[in-house]
Amino acid sequence: MPIAYLSLGSNMNDRLGNIQRAVSILSSNYNIKVIRTSAFYETEPWGNKDQDWFINACIEISTKLSPKELLNACFEVEKMLGRIRDENTPKWSSRIIDIDIIFYDDLILNEPGLTIPHKYMHQRAFVLVPLLELIADYKHPKFNITLEEMYYNLETLEDVYLYGTRYTSPN
């Protein structure tokens, strides 16, 4: 089965609980197996600084879903937790939950609504730091450098603080 890496973040209400619930819902999908999770990090907002700080984490999964099906499963979890996606929502605004596909095997995909690897992940410490726990030596399929090298090449380093230890799914 393909291996994928997802980034999860929340900066509204019970931030940690929102991520834990999202991981639990994802793991209840029989087409998704959560293999391992990073620790949780409290992170400075990216893009729009005038909002509450986020809690972020990354998870490694195996899945029977295609990339598009996985994206739809992530959107469904976001919707279940109360996220509303519409054209009136400002980009980089506060969110109850955000789930992004960062990698799907070594796939490079660029189609409307879905870019893999995630098109901004190489600019975001809040994605790279949790990923470094899981796959520091992984080579980005497009840029052909390791995630560790990518982290040390960041132009802007937003604040990322360890918030808590790994989440263990009840499954």
PASEBA-1860 file (N, C-alpha, C; in nm, 3 decimals):
! residues 171
1> MPIAYLSL> 0.084/-0.119/0.000/0.000/0.000/0.000/0.088/0.124/0.000 ~ 0.041/0.228/-0.066/0.115/0.353/-0.065/0.129/0.410/0.076 ~ 0.241/0.479/0.098/0.267/0.550/0.224/0.250/0.698/0.197 ~ 0.177/0.765/0.284/0.155/0.909/0.271/0.186/0.977/0.403 ~ 0.217/1.104/0.394/0.243/1.187/0.512/0.146/1.303/0.509 ~ 0.078/1.321/0.622/-0.021/1.428/0.636/0.026/1.525/0.743 ~ -0.002/1.652/0.720/0.021/1.756/0.820/-0.114/1.798/0.875 ~ -0.123/1.808/1.007/-0.248/1.849/1.072/-0.221/1.972/1.157
9> GSNMNDRL> -0.314/2.066/1.155/-0.299/2.185/1.237/-0.433/2.239/1.282 ~ -0.431/2.308/1.397/-0.552/2.370/1.451/-0.512/2.490/1.536 ~ -0.590/2.599/1.524/-0.566/2.713/1.613/-0.696/2.768/1.672 ~ -0.796/2.684/1.680/-0.924/2.725/1.738/-0.969/2.625/1.844 ~ -1.027/2.679/1.951/-1.087/2.598/2.057/-0.985/2.501/2.116 ~ -1.019/2.375/2.126/-0.930/2.273/2.182/-0.836/2.225/2.071 ~ -0.729/2.299/2.050/-0.639/2.274/1.937/-0.584/2.131/1.938 ~ -0.532/2.088/2.052/-0.477/1.954/2.062/-0.586/1.849/2.043
17> GNIQRAVS> -0.699/1.869/2.107/-0.811/1.776/2.093/-0.861/1.766/1.950 ~ -0.861/1.878/1.878/-0.903/1.877/1.737/-0.813/1.785/1.655 ~ -0.683/1.794/1.677/-0.589/1.710/1.602/-0.606/1.564/1.643 ~ -0.619/1.539/1.772/-0.637/1.402/1.819/-0.765/1.341/1.761 ~ -0.872/1.417/1.757/-0.998/1.367/1.699/-0.980/1.340/1.549 ~ -0.910/1.428/1.479/-0.887/1.408/1.335/-0.809/1.279/1.310 ~ -0.704/1.256/1.389/-0.624/1.133/1.373/-0.711/1.011/1.403 ~ -0.791/1.020/1.506/-0.879/0.909/1.542/-0.980/0.879/1.431
25> ILSSNYNI> -1.039/0.983/1.374/-1.136/0.963/1.265/-1.066/0.904/1.142 ~ -0.949/0.957/1.109/-0.874/0.902/0.995/-0.843/0.754/1.018 ~ -0.802/0.720/1.140/-0.764/0.581/1.168/-0.885/0.487/1.170 ~ -1.005/0.542/1.183/-1.125/0.458/1.179/-1.168/0.423/1.037 ~ -1.107/0.489/0.937/-1.133/0.458/0.797/-1.056/0.331/0.761 ~ -1.126/0.226/0.721/-1.059/0.098/0.695/-0.961/0.105/0.577 ~ -0.962/0.212/0.501/-0.867/0.230/0.391/-0.742/0.307/0.433 ~ -0.736/0.346/0.559/-0.624/0.425/0.611/-0.573/0.358/0.738
33> KVIRTSAF> -0.442/0.337/0.744/-0.380/0.285/0.867/-0.277/0.387/0.914 ~ -0.298/0.441/1.033/-0.200/0.534/1.090/-0.083/0.451/1.141 ~ 0.035/0.477/1.087/0.155/0.401/1.124/0.224/0.466/1.244 ~ 0.247/0.596/1.236/0.309/0.667/1.348/0.281/0.816/1.336 ~ 0.300/0.883/1.448/0.275/1.027/1.454/0.397/1.097/1.510 ~ 0.410/1.223/1.474/0.513/1.307/1.535/0.462/1.355/1.670 ~ 0.548/1.423/1.743/0.504/1.496/1.862/0.418/1.613/1.816 ~ 0.357/1.682/1.910/0.278/1.801/1.881/0.366/1.924/1.901
41> YETEPWGN> 0.345/2.024/1.817/0.423/2.148/1.824/0.330/2.267/1.827 ~ 0.365/2.366/1.908/0.293/2.493/1.905/0.371/2.583/1.811 ~ 0.300/2.640/1.715/0.369/2.711/1.607/0.306/2.847/1.579 ~ 0.393/2.935/1.540/0.353/3.070/1.500/0.270/3.061/1.372 ~ 0.165/3.143/1.361/0.087/3.142/1.237/0.174/3.177/1.116 ~ 0.140/3.117/1.003/0.213/3.140/0.879/0.119/3.211/0.782 ~ 0.167/3.315/0.717/0.084/3.386/0.620/0.013/3.504/0.683 ~ -0.078/3.477/0.775/-0.152/3.581/0.846/-0.115/3.572/0.993
49> KDQDWFIN> -0.030/3.663/1.041/0.021/3.657/1.178/-0.081/3.702/1.281 ~ -0.188/3.768/1.239/-0.287/3.824/1.332/-0.394/3.721/1.367 ~ -0.350/3.612/1.430/-0.441/3.506/1.473/-0.371/3.424/1.581 ~ -0.445/3.336/1.646/-0.388/3.252/1.751/-0.286/3.155/1.693 ~ -0.194/3.112/1.780/-0.093/3.014/1.742/-0.159/2.878/1.717 ~ -0.091/2.798/1.639/-0.140/2.665/1.601/-0.076/2.556/1.685 ~ -0.143/2.443/1.691/-0.081/2.316/1.728/-0.071/2.239/1.597 ~ 0.047/2.183/1.570/0.071/2.107/1.447/0.134/1.972/1.478
57> ACIEISTK> 0.112/1.878/1.389/0.174/1.746/1.395/0.171/1.687/1.255 ~ 0.249/1.582/1.235/0.245/1.507/1.110/0.221/1.360/1.143 ~ 0.156/1.292/1.050/0.135/1.148/1.066/0.179/1.075/0.939 ~ 0.225/0.954/0.960/0.259/0.864/0.850/0.146/0.762/0.841 ~ 0.093/0.743/0.722/-0.016/0.648/0.702/0.015/0.556/0.585 ~ -0.047/0.440/0.585/-0.056/0.360/0.463/-0.202/0.366/0.422 ~ -0.226/0.362/0.293/-0.364/0.380/0.246/-0.392/0.302/0.119 ~ -0.515/0.260/0.106/-0.564/0.198/-0.017/-0.626/0.304/-0.108
65> LSPKELLN> -0.637/0.426/-0.059/-0.701/0.533/-0.134/-0.606/0.595/-0.235 ~ -0.660/0.639/-0.346/-0.582/0.717/-0.442/-0.556/0.854/-0.379 ~ -0.463/0.933/-0.435/-0.440/1.067/-0.380/-0.567/1.152/-0.373 ~ -0.648/1.150/-0.477/-0.771/1.230/-0.478/-0.870/1.178/-0.373 ~ -0.881/1.045/-0.361/-0.970/0.988/-0.259/-0.921/1.023/-0.119 ~ -0.789/1.022/-0.099/-0.733/1.059/0.030/-0.762/1.206/0.061 ~ -0.747/1.292/-0.038/-0.780/1.434/-0.019/-0.926/1.449/0.023 ~ -1.015/1.378/-0.045/-1.157/1.385/-0.010/-1.183/1.332/0.130
73> ACFEVEKM> -1.111/1.227/0.170/-1.125/1.175/0.307/-1.080/1.279/0.409 ~ -0.972/1.350/0.378/-0.923/1.457/0.466/-1.026/1.570/0.475 ~ -1.081/1.609/0.362/-1.185/1.713/0.362/-1.307/1.670/0.444 ~ -1.342/1.542/0.435/-1.457/1.491/0.510/-1.431/1.499/0.661 ~ -1.310/1.465/0.703/-1.275/1.476/0.845/-1.281/1.622/0.889 ~ -1.227/1.712/0.807/-1.233/1.855/0.840/-1.378/1.900/0.857 ~ -1.463/1.856/0.766/-1.605/1.892/0.772/-1.671/1.836/0.899 ~ -1.639/1.711/0.932/-1.695/1.649/1.052/-1.658/1.726/1.178
81> LGRIRDEN> -1.539/1.786/1.177/-1.493/1.861/1.295/-1.535/2.007/1.292 ~ -1.608/2.048/1.187/-1.665/2.182/1.185/-1.597/2.283/1.095 ~ -1.501/2.239/1.015/-1.437/2.334/0.924/-1.530/2.363/0.807 ~ -1.539/2.490/0.774/-1.619/2.533/0.660/-1.524/2.587/0.555 ~ -1.527/2.526/0.437/-1.444/2.573/0.325/-1.535/2.643/0.226 ~ -1.509/2.770/0.203/-1.581/2.842/0.098/-1.494/2.956/0.047 ~ -1.537/3.013/-0.063/-1.457/3.118/-0.128/-1.451/3.246/-0.046 ~ -1.538/3.261/0.054/-1.538/3.382/0.138/-1.439/3.374/0.254
89> TPKWSSRI> -1.385/3.255/0.279/-1.289/3.240/0.388/-1.153/3.291/0.343 ~ -1.095/3.386/0.417/-0.964/3.438/0.378/-0.857/3.328/0.382 ~ -0.762/3.337/0.289/-0.651/3.243/0.287/-0.570/3.259/0.415 ~ -0.520/3.148/0.467/-0.439/3.145/0.589/-0.512/3.204/0.709 ~ -0.641/3.175/0.720/-0.719/3.223/0.834/-0.721/3.116/0.944 ~ -0.777/3.152/1.058/-0.792/3.056/1.168/-0.874/2.937/1.120 ~ -0.845/2.821/1.178/-0.919/2.702/1.139/-0.926/2.602/1.254 ~ -1.039/2.537/1.261/-1.058/2.436/1.364/-0.969/2.315/1.337
97> IDIDIIFY> -0.952/2.283/1.209/-0.862/2.175/1.168/-0.820/2.197/1.024 ~ -0.697/2.164/0.996/-0.645/2.169/0.859/-0.565/2.041/0.840 ~ -0.595/1.968/0.735/-0.524/1.844/0.704/-0.473/1.854/0.561 ~ -0.342/1.847/0.545/-0.280/1.856/0.413/-0.203/1.729/0.382 ~ -0.211/1.685/0.257/-0.127/1.575/0.209/0.008/1.637/0.173 ~ 0.113/1.592/0.239/0.247/1.644/0.212/0.316/1.557/0.107 ~ 0.320/1.427/0.131/0.377/1.331/0.037/0.282/1.213/0.021 ~ 0.286/1.153/-0.096/0.214/1.028/-0.125/0.313/0.943/-0.203
105> DDLILNEP> 0.378/0.848/-0.133/0.493/0.778/-0.190/0.589/0.883/-0.247 ~ 0.645/0.858/-0.363/0.733/0.956/-0.428/0.662/1.027/-0.542 ~ 0.531/1.028/-0.537/0.448/1.085/-0.643/0.470/1.235/-0.656 ~ 0.478/1.280/-0.780/0.473/1.423/-0.813/0.346/1.442/-0.894 ~ 0.255/1.523/-0.840/0.123/1.540/-0.899/0.086/1.687/-0.893 ~ 0.039/1.740/-1.005/-0.006/1.879/-1.008/-0.133/1.885/-1.091 ~ -0.245/1.880/-1.020/-0.374/1.890/-1.088/-0.461/1.988/-1.010 ~ -0.568/2.036/-1.070/-0.652/2.134/-1.000/-0.697/2.082/-0.863
113> GLTIPHKY> -0.666/2.158/-0.760/-0.708/2.123/-0.624/-0.616/2.029/-0.550 ~ -0.513/1.976/-0.616/-0.424/1.881/-0.548/-0.284/1.886/-0.607 ~ -0.190/1.926/-0.524/-0.049/1.927/-0.562/0.027/1.843/-0.460 ~ 0.099/1.743/-0.510/0.182/1.656/-0.426/0.320/1.649/-0.490 ~ 0.426/1.671/-0.412/0.431/1.714/-0.274/0.362/1.849/-0.255 ~ 0.318/1.874/-0.131/0.251/2.000/-0.100/0.338/2.116/-0.147 ~ 0.276/2.211/-0.217/0.355/2.315/-0.285/0.424/2.414/-0.193 ~ 0.384/2.426/-0.067/0.450/2.521/0.025/0.528/2.452/0.136
121> MHQRAFVL> 0.527/2.320/0.141/0.586/2.251/0.256/0.733/2.286/0.276 ~ 0.805/2.312/0.170/0.948/2.343/0.181/0.974/2.482/0.239 ~ 0.869/2.562/0.257/0.882/2.697/0.314/0.833/2.703/0.458 ~ 0.788/2.593/0.514/0.716/2.595/0.641/0.783/2.509/0.747 ~ 0.840/2.574/0.847/0.900/2.500/0.958/0.796/2.419/1.033 ~ 0.671/2.468/1.038/0.568/2.395/1.112/0.531/2.263/1.046 ~ 0.568/2.245/0.921/0.552/2.115/0.854/0.683/2.036/0.865 ~ 0.794/2.103/0.839/0.922/2.033/0.835/0.965/1.978/0.970
129> VPLLELIA> 0.946/2.054/1.078/0.993/2.007/1.209/0.926/1.875/1.248 ~ 0.792/1.864/1.243/0.733/1.733/1.275/0.773/1.623/1.176 ~ 0.787/1.658/1.048/0.829/1.557/0.949/0.970/1.507/0.976 ~ 1.057/1.595/1.027/1.195/1.554/1.057/1.198/1.439/1.157 ~ 1.103/1.436/1.249/1.095/1.325/1.345/1.070/1.193/1.273 ~ 0.992/1.199/1.168/0.947/1.078/1.101/1.039/1.036/0.987 ~ 1.086/1.132/0.908/1.160/1.097/0.785/1.266/1.201/0.751 ~ 1.356/1.229/0.843/1.457/1.335/0.824/1.541/1.314/0.698
137> DYKHPKFN> 1.573/1.189/0.666/1.660/1.160/0.552/1.585/1.142/0.421 ~ 1.452/1.158/0.423/1.372/1.142/0.302/1.408/1.251/0.202 ~ 1.429/1.211/0.077/1.459/1.309/-0.029/1.330/1.354/-0.096 ~ 1.310/1.483/-0.097/1.194/1.543/-0.164/1.199/1.501/-0.310 ~ 1.092/1.441/-0.363/1.096/1.389/-0.500/1.114/1.495/-0.608 ~ 1.078/1.618/-0.579/1.092/1.724/-0.679/1.224/1.799/-0.665 ~ 1.262/1.833/-0.541/1.382/1.913/-0.517/1.508/1.829/-0.496 ~ 1.491/1.699/-0.473/1.601/1.605/-0.458/1.699/1.643/-0.347
145> ITLEEMYY> 1.647/1.698/-0.237/1.727/1.720/-0.117/1.651/1.661/0.001 ~ 1.724/1.629/0.108/1.657/1.571/0.224/1.575/1.677/0.297 ~ 1.482/1.630/0.377/1.401/1.723/0.456/1.487/1.799/0.555 ~ 1.589/1.734/0.607/1.681/1.803/0.698/1.751/1.918/0.625 ~ 1.799/1.893/0.504/1.861/2.000/0.425/1.760/2.110/0.395 ~ 1.638/2.071/0.365/1.532/2.167/0.337/1.508/2.258/0.458 ~ 1.506/2.197/0.576/1.485/2.275/0.699/1.597/2.377/0.718 ~ 1.721/2.334/0.701/1.834/2.425/0.721/1.844/2.531/0.612
153> NLETLEDV> 1.773/2.512/0.502/1.771/2.611/0.394/1.652/2.707/0.401 ~ 1.568/2.694/0.504/1.452/2.784/0.515/1.497/2.929/0.518 ~ 1.430/3.012/0.439/1.460/3.155/0.438/1.404/3.225/0.560 ~ 1.284/3.185/0.601/1.220/3.242/0.719/1.187/3.128/0.813 ~ 1.228/3.142/0.937/1.206/3.036/1.035/1.107/3.084/1.140 ~ 0.980/3.045/1.123/0.881/3.082/1.223/0.906/3.001/1.350 ~ 0.852/3.050/1.463/0.872/2.982/1.591/0.795/2.850/1.594 ~ 0.864/2.745/1.638/0.806/2.612/1.652/0.855/2.557/1.785
161> YLYGTRYT> 0.762/2.529/1.877/0.796/2.480/2.010/0.732/2.344/2.035 ~ 0.807/2.254/2.097/0.751/2.125/2.135/0.636/2.148/2.231 ~ 0.521/2.089/2.201/0.401/2.109/2.283/0.365/1.984/2.363 ~ 0.382/1.868/2.303/0.345/1.744/2.373/0.399/1.624/2.300 ~ 0.386/1.511/2.364/0.439/1.388/2.305/0.342/1.330/2.204 ~ 0.381/1.219/2.149/0.304/1.157/2.041/0.166/1.112/2.087 ~ 0.075/1.112/1.993/-0.062/1.065/2.015/-0.068/0.917/1.982 ~ -0.129/0.841/2.067/-0.150/0.699/2.040/-0.298/0.678/2.013
169> SPN> -0.328/0.630/1.894/-0.467/0.606/1.854/-0.528/0.495/1.938 ~ -0.658/0.506/1.969/-0.723/0.399/2.045/-0.736/0.269/1.966 ~ -0.713/0.272/1.834/-0.727/0.151/1.752/-0.602/0.067/1.756
END
